[in-house]
Amino acid sequence: MASYRHEVADGNFDSACERLARAPHSCAERMEEARHRLDEDAIERLQEAEVSDVRIRGDTATARADEETFDLRRIDGEWRVE
């Protein structure tokens, strides 16, 4: 999950979209548009977020990154953001 947040913050949208369990066809374009609306402080918070409180239940999990909780799903052995 930390890699996903870093990829978004760094503008690597194609790679970030590959980490999603279900990415729409225009995923990278939408992420790019959203990133342009972020100020530098928000981008820095994405890059520095601490992942904690990971709870795994089979092929699903939740993880906290700062104030947000993310749902994850294991697909073909890799964790994807729901």
C-alpha positions, 0 to 999 in steps of 0.5 A: 500500500505504501508503494501505491501512495508513493506512485500516486504522489510521484505521478506514476499513475499507470503503475498505481492503477495496476495496484488497484483491484478494479481500475477503470479504463481511464484510471491513470488519467483520473489520477493525474487530474486529481494529483494536479489539484493537490498542493505540495503539502498533500503530496508530501503527506502521501509520500511520508504516510506511515502504514499501520494497523494491518489486519489480514483475513484470508485474501482481504485486509485493511490497513491504515495510512495516517488518518485513512483506512484502505481495503485491500484484496490479494489477487494472484498473490499481490495485494491490491487497493479496493 
